[in-house]
């Protein structure tokens, strides 16, 4: 079981390390969205969604493909870091940590990895490290942790 837990952590960390090195236009999701006209039609048929992120306006009607790609990437970030945090909790509980301590330690590990990821991106060409991404990553962990804690109490 230790090997499986370690392998899962390694895979998640590899994904976190490798994805920022891909050019945005060549990322796995961008071509799929760009080639699927239905996504653009659906977004344009919905009420306009706008939000500011890292001093940029993201608008579902101004550029639906870019909006969908960006939003999907941020949701994926939250899910990835949420899963990473849960695996850390799983490892810590297996080491006999009790109460909320494994959840707090896992949150600290997720925060540290998110910060290091953004510092790494700060030095990459065509990428920017930003505090908003750390908040998205931590939000993913917090949401997953709350869901699991609530489900366990039911």
C-alpha positions in Angstrom: 0.0 0.0 0.0 2.9 2.4 0.7 4.1 1.9 -2.8 0.7 2.8 -4.3 0.5 5.9 -2.1 4.0 7.0 -3.1 3.2 6.3 -6.8 0.1 8.4 -6.7 2.0 11.3 -5.1 4.7 11.0 -7.7 2.2 11.0 -10.6 0.4 14.0 -9.2 3.6 15.9 -8.6 4.9 15.0 -12.1 1.7 16.4 -13.6 2.1 19.6 -11.6 5.7 19.9 -12.7 5.3 19.1 -16.4 2.0 21.0 -17.3 3.4 24.5 -16.8 6.2 23.7 -19.3 3.7 23.2 -22.1 2.8 26.1 -24.3 -0.8 27.1 -23.7 -1.9 26.7 -27.3 -0.4 23.2 -27.3 -2.0 22.0 -24.1 -4.1 19.0 -24.3 -7.5 20.8 -23.9 -7.0 23.8 -26.2 -7.2 22.0 -29.6 -10.2 20.0 -28.4 -12.1 23.1 -27.5 -11.0 25.1 -30.6 -12.1 22.2 -32.9 -15.5 21.7 -31.2 -17.9 24.4 -32.5 -20.6 23.1 -30.1 -18.7 24.5 -27.1 -18.6 27.9 -28.6 -22.3 27.8 -29.5 -23.2 26.7 -26.0 -21.2 29.4 -24.3 -22.6 32.1 -26.6 -26.2 30.9 -25.9 -25.7 31.2 -22.1 -25.8 34.5 -20.3 -22.4 36.3 -20.5 -20.0 35.3 -17.7 -17.1 37.7 -16.9 -14.5 37.6 -14.2 -11.2 39.2 -13.4 -8.3 36.9 -12.7 -4.6 38.0 -12.4 -5.5 41.5 -13.7 -7.2 40.1 -16.8 -10.8 40.1 -17.8 -12.1 36.7 -18.9 -15.3 36.9 -20.9 -17.4 34.0 -22.2 -18.7 36.0 -25.2 -15.6 37.9 -26.2 -13.5 34.7 -26.8 -15.5 31.6 -25.8 -12.7 29.2 -26.7 -10.1 31.0 -24.6 -12.7 31.4 -21.8 -13.5 27.7 -21.8 -9.9 26.6 -21.9 -8.9 28.9 -19.1 -11.8 28.0 -16.9 -11.3 24.2 -17.5 -7.6 24.6 -16.6 -8.4 26.4 -13.3 -11.0 23.8 -12.3 -8.5 21.0 -13.2 -5.9 22.8 -11.0 -8.3 22.8 -8.1 -9.2 19.1 -8.6 -5.5 18.1 -9.0 -4.5 19.9 -5.8 -7.6 18.6 -4.0 -6.6 15.0 -4.9 -3.0 15.6 -3.9 -4.1 16.9 -0.5 -6.4 13.9 0.0 -3.5 11.5 -0.8 -1.4 13.3 1.8 -4.2 12.9 4.3 -4.4 9.2 3.5 -0.7 8.8 4.0 -0.7 10.8 7.3 -3.7 8.9 8.7 -1.9 5.7 7.9 1.0 6.9 10.1 -1.3 7.2 13.1 -1.9 10.9 13.0 -5.3 11.7 14.7 -8.1 14.3 14.5 -7.6 17.2 12.3 -3.8 17.1 12.4 -3.5 15.1 9.1 -5.8 17.5 7.4 -3.9 20.5 8.6 -0.5 19.0 7.7 -1.8 18.0 4.2 -3.1 21.5 3.7 0.4 22.9 4.6 2.0 20.5 2.1 -0.5 21.5 -0.6 0.1 25.2 0.1 3.9 24.7 0.0 3.7 22.8 -3.3 1.3 25.4 -4.8 3.7 28.2 -3.9 6.7 26.4 -5.3 4.7 25.7 -8.5 4.0 29.4 -8.9 7.6 30.4 -8.2 8.6 27.9 -10.8 6.2 29.3 -13.3 7.4 32.8 -12.6 10.7 31.9 -14.2 9.3 30.1 -17.2 8.9 31.8 -20.5 5.2 32.5 -21.4 4.1 31.8 -17.9 3.4 33.9 -14.9 3.4 32.9 -11.3 0.5 34.5 -9.4 -1.1 34.3 -6.0 -4.5 33.7 -7.5 -3.3 30.3 -8.7 -2.2 29.4 -5.2 -5.7 30.4 -3.9 -7.3 28.2 -6.6 -5.1 25.3 -5.6 -5.8 25.7 -1.9 -9.5 26.1 -2.6 -9.5 22.7 -4.4 -7.9 21.1 -1.3 -10.3 22.9 1.1 -13.4 21.9 -0.9 -12.3 18.3 -1.1 -11.4 18.1 2.6 -14.7 19.6 3.7 -16.6 17.2 1.4 -14.8 14.2 2.8 -15.1 15.4 6.4 -18.9 16.0 6.0 -19.4 12.7 4.2 -17.6 10.8 7.0 -19.9 12.3 9.6 -23.1 11.3 7.8 
